[in-house]
């Protein structure tokens, strides 16, 4: 065993971290799972205008191959030239896309960066990657809501407690 020879690796549970990293990477590379995540988010947002999720071409998709509809648009990092009200509407869509499913359905989109979010000419949001999607238990959702309330109230102590409560629910 290699970790006892390097005390810092033992102290920070290097084996556990590597194992968790490997599990996460394997899950992200499971395109069948990603396709299922896309279908889940499509169902959640089916009646909401302004959100576009590519259709998965199931006929060609396997665990190691994902074929989906091509989405057009600009990265969210490239819309600085838009008028402030349009940028605000786009920002609100992004927040809604990340927060609403987590609080209502217990499922969250875990990778909202500019490479995965496109803004179309009509300011609708296209999301093109679903490899990082997580689940929250009902108890974790309550703690997340408590975190938002603590932020709104500028209550640092309650925010810290809520963060610790969410983390303790994972184990």
C-alpha angles and dihedrals in degrees: 000000000000104000099071088064091062110048095198090059091054092045092053096039095242092181092053092047092049091048091050091047090051092049091049093048093049090050091051091051093052099099093184087061091046090052090052090050090052091051090050093052091044088056092047093051099033094115097037116097116216098045124098123187118180119250112247112229095222092185090070101028122103134159090277099033128054119188117183144157115287114248125208130207146088125288113260088243089063100058099082089113092064120100115270095251091054092048089049091052091050091049090051090052091052092050091047091050092053102035107035098058090046094053099036103034103018093240123113136194105234104191112052099159129136094263091061100041123068128185116214125210091265089053092251116146121241117196114200108177130056104167093113109056122142137193130227125204116228088256092052089050090055089052092049090051088050088053092054091048090050090051091049090051094043088236105155095178093053090045091054092048091049092049090051091047092053091048093049090053090061093065 
